[in-house]
Amino acid sequence: MKGDYGSMIWVNDKSGKEYVCTVSKKHSKEKKFEKLNEPEKRTCRNVNEFVGTERW
């Protein structure tokens, strides 16, 4: 089922930003944002937008 925890991956772009994305099974081991297709990129969220940058 697309959208569950098992379909989520964490990827980095070439500038070092980290994203969490919901992707198809064929990209489930991908580590680079640039290698995702356009529909998959639209599912990505910048981790710093909801986690913040503070260290705990």
C-alpha positions in Angstrom: 0.0 0.0 0.0 1.5 3.3 -1.0 1.7 5.8 1.8 2.5 3.6 4.7 5.7 3.7 6.7 7.3 1.0 4.5 7.0 3.2 1.4 8.9 6.1 3.0 12.5 6.8 2.3 15.0 9.5 3.4 17.0 11.0 0.6 19.5 13.9 0.3 19.8 16.4 -2.6 23.1 17.5 -4.0 23.2 20.5 -1.6 22.8 18.3 1.4 19.1 18.9 2.3 17.3 15.9 3.7 13.9 14.8 2.5 11.4 12.2 3.4 9.5 10.8 0.4 6.8 8.2 -0.4 8.1 6.3 -3.4 7.4 3.3 -5.6 9.0 0.0 -4.7 11.6 0.3 -7.5 13.1 3.4 -5.8 12.8 2.1 -2.2 16.6 1.9 -1.8 17.4 5.2 -3.5 19.5 7.7 -1.6 19.6 10.7 -4.1 16.7 13.1 -4.5 17.8 13.9 -8.1 17.3 10.3 -9.1 13.6 10.2 -8.2 11.0 10.7 -10.9 8.8 13.9 -10.9 5.7 12.3 -9.3 7.9 10.9 -6.5 9.7 14.2 -5.9 6.2 15.8 -5.4 5.7 13.4 -2.4 8.9 14.6 -0.7 9.0 17.0 2.3 12.0 18.8 3.6 12.7 17.2 7.0 13.8 20.6 8.5 10.3 22.0 7.8 8.7 19.8 10.4 11.6 18.6 12.6 13.4 21.9 13.1 17.1 22.5 13.4 17.5 22.4 17.2 19.7 19.8 18.7 18.2 17.9 21.7 
